[in-house]
Amino acid sequence: MMAMPGLTGVVLIAAVMIDLGSSISFMLEPGQQKCLKDEVHKDILVTGDYKISESLGGIKTDLTVLDTKGHVFYSKEDASEGKFAFTTDDYDQYECCFKSTAAAADLKGRVGPREVTIVLKHGVEAKNYDETGKAEKLKPLEQELRKLEDLSEAIVNDFSYMKQREEHMRDTNESTNTRVLYFSIFSMCCLFGLATWQVFYLRRYFKSKKLIE
């Protein structure tokens, strides 16, 4: 019974960590485009909740979410407020771009910027555990334990990915060192061969000039 408060504290800390999303606000000028980029692993849920302030001059703002290959996961013309969600196909860099469709030169001094606010979440923090708890009829503590379990799994996966990157970098370094060693040996052999050739050439030259016997 004494261990329960500590366990509850850990669960609450994990819940606070999960609920923290990356909220970003910025001003978008007429005719301007701004993109938010993030690298996400494969098979990870990504969600976004955005809101764009009203435009006094009827300026439209388009929203597009895509990867480096040009695959569009979400697109909205004249976006004002909404949500989007998708699951990543592969480890890649994903972009969330807001673009004002008006030309800045035509509206300069007449229309002000629009404020864009977006909350991006991915992985564990993007999952809706309230709906999962209702569907599976989980108790509040069981629901928090599910969050903690998913969070632990995400941490393990991140460490596994970091380990793979470290192994890849180590293999690359070892391969580079081996190539440098072979190149150094080859360079020394070339220099030794060149020096030997110069010695024999100079010897023949001096003999032809009868400077040496």
C-alpha positions, 0 to 999 in steps of 0.5 A: 500500500505504501508504494501506491502514492509513488506509483501515482506520482510517476504516472502523473508526471508521465501524464504531464509530459504526454500532455505537453504539445509544441504550441507555436504562434507567428505572424504571416505577412501577405504574400509570405510562406512559412513552414515548420519542419520536424523529423518523425520516425516511421509509423508514428501518429502526427496530429495538428490543431491550428487556428488563423486569425481573421483577415480584414482584407479577405486574404486567404491562407492555404495550409499544406502538410507534406514530406520531402518526397512531395507526398501531401498528407493534408491540404486546406485552401483558405484555412482558418481553423481545424485539425489534421492527423496522419500516420508517417510512412517512413522516417522523414522530415515533414513540413507544415506550410502556411502560405498567403495567396495574396501578393504583398506588393498589391496589399502593402499598407492596406492589410496587416499580417495574420496570426497563426497558432498551431499545436503539433503533437506526435507519438504518445502525446498525439494519442487520445487516451480518453477515447481509448479508456472509454472504448476499453472501459479502463479505470483512470489508473489503468488509463494512466498506466497505459500512457506510461507504458506507451511512453516507456515504449517510445523512449525504448524505441528512441534509444534503439534508433540512437543505438542504430545511428551510433553503430552506423556512424561507427561503421562509417568511421571504421570504413573511412579509417581503413580507406585512409590507411590504404590510401596512405600506404598507396601514397608511400609506395608511389613516393618510394617508387618515384624516389627510386626512379629518380635515383636510377635516372640521375645515376644514368645521367651522371654516368652519361656525362662521365661525372661518376663511374 
